[in-house]
């Protein structure tokens, strides 16, 4: 999923979320204001499907 003009990420690799940044493999990835709502929606859907398994 694209989270910034310079970054496309795999949702399964997210370690944590801090404000408008993601932590993946101890690296900070910025999330643009344009993509933050879509990211949160995807994480909610993605998280729900993980819990169902």
C-alpha positions as CSV (number, residue, x, y, z in Angstrom):
1,X,0.0,0.0,0.0
2,X,1.3,3.5,-0.8
3,X,1.6,5.6,2.3
4,X,3.7,8.4,0.9
5,X,4.9,9.5,-2.6
6,X,8.2,7.8,-1.8
7,X,7.0,4.7,0.1
8,X,4.9,1.6,-0.6
9,X,4.7,-0.8,2.3
10,X,3.5,-4.2,3.1
11,X,0.9,-4.0,5.9
12,X,2.1,-7.2,7.5
13,X,5.5,-5.6,8.2
14,X,4.3,-2.7,10.3
15,X,5.8,-3.0,13.8
16,X,4.0,0.1,15.3
17,X,2.4,3.4,14.4
18,X,3.6,6.6,16.0
19,X,1.5,9.6,15.0
20,X,1.8,9.9,11.3
21,X,4.8,7.6,11.0
22,X,5.1,3.8,10.8
23,X,7.9,1.7,12.2
24,X,9.1,-1.2,9.9
25,X,12.3,-3.1,10.7
26,X,13.4,-0.3,13.1
27,X,13.0,2.3,10.3
28,X,10.6,5.3,10.5
29,X,8.4,5.6,7.4
30,X,6.4,8.8,7.1
31,X,2.7,8.7,6.2
32,X,1.4,11.6,4.2
33,X,-1.8,13.4,5.1
34,X,-3.2,12.3,1.8
35,X,-2.8,8.6,2.7
36,X,-3.4,8.5,6.4
37,X,-7.2,7.8,6.3
38,X,-6.8,5.1,3.7
39,X,-4.1,3.5,5.8
40,X,-6.2,3.5,9.0
41,X,-9.1,2.0,7.1
42,X,-6.9,-0.8,5.6
43,X,-5.4,-1.5,9.0
44,X,-8.8,-1.9,10.5
45,X,-9.9,-4.3,7.8
46,X,-6.5,-6.0,7.8
47,X,-6.5,-6.4,11.6
48,X,-10.0,-7.8,11.7
49,X,-9.3,-10.5,9.2
50,X,-6.1,-11.5,11.1
51,X,-8.1,-11.9,14.3
52,X,-10.7,-14.1,12.6
53,X,-8.0,-16.7,11.7
